[in-house]
Amino acid sequence: MIPAITVTAPSGQLSNALLHIVQGLERLGVDVLTDLEFQPGRTDGVGNSGGFNIYPPYSLLTPTRFRKSSDLGHGPLFVDLTFGNPKDWGMVAAEMAKRPVILFNMNDNCTLASYPDTWIVFTANHSHHASMSGRHFPFQLGVSQDLLTLIEQQKLATRPRDGSVLRNFRPSWNQNVRDMLDLAMVPALTRHFHVRRSLGGSLEQYLDGMSAASAVLAYGGQLVFDYFKDDAPAQSVHCKFPRFKGPVEVMRWDGWRFYEACAFGCAPLQLDFTKYGFSLPAPPKAWQEYIPVDLEEISFLPQKLALEVRADPQFFARIGAGARQWLLREAAPEATARHVLATLARVADEAAVRHGANA
């Protein structure tokens, strides 16, 4: 096990996703050194300026081995690019010549960035169907250990459910999959289920609402067109994908709401991972750990769910329990940290094999 790593960010802010990995490393006994100030912010998500606390409840974060240090020369270097890139990429390349440097990017536009093939880059919203050049490794956003502990302490995952379906979204300009399904699927759902659209503004209301819902609309995504076309607008040149199955793919599909639904033991509705090429280290199983949404058959899904619940009143509860077990097994902080470390070990082994072959 690596005794210590160092973490930094050109922007001075660390993303929640990387902090979840930090929490996992802490639980594995790895010291985390940083040159950044940790600013936990308010638990209601109001007035945060440090990038650590976006909206409750996943923003609950209290690292215990996250230590400030002026010496960042210990172990691998993790660089968080979510809120901004380095002004001098040459300094990053110089560090790579001395030790492992791992880049993390969960920015909304991370799928549009290209990197040299020799770099190690973990990106959110990873897609088998559309990707830029470079070695991109998928990682999940996950949830904080603080949230998992709170759910366990208050027994929020085992409270009686009210049978409702929660539309757990905030307004967004670039989530047109949600907008499309608001027109094509949600109205039909309301004919079979009580669909709630609000949880109130406080953390307590949020926790109560999540622990009461039976299922959660937890999908997201932005439709992206094939920018290889000769008639594509000039401003889209930077979006040309070397690998694009097309002609339309779903990007920005991965969101906090999916992991929150799993953490609370709700049955999450998410676009079909396999059909739309969504890549996670170990994706959940359709109809066991999440409810898959097929955009070609959305007119049938509400009635199918109603029939399933009528035949088995524990239908949502069973999938919600599977979703929670998947999260604890594959997407909790410790599991995510283990995945990152295993990926680094695999990359190192592959490099050693190549070096031996070329010797």
Buried (B, 14 or more C-beta within 10 A) or exposed (E): EBEBBBBBBBBBBBBBBBBBBBBBBBBBEBBBBBBBEBBBBEBBBEEBEBBBBEBBBBBBBEBEBBEEBEEBEBBBBBBBBBBEBBEEEEEBBEBBEEEBBBBBBBBBEBBBBBBEEEBBBBBBBBBBBBBBEBEBBBBBBBBBBBBBEBBEEEEBBBBEBEBBBBBBBEEBEEBBBBEBBBEEBBEBBEEBBEBBEEBEEEBEEBBBBBBBBBBBBBBBBBBBBBBEEEEBEEEEEEBBBEEBBBEEBBBBBBBBBBBBBBBBBBBBBBBBBEBBBBBBBEBBBBEBBBBBBEBEEBEEBBEEBBEBBEEEEEBBBBBBBBBBBBBBEBBBBBBBBBBBBEBBEEBEEEEEEEEEEEE
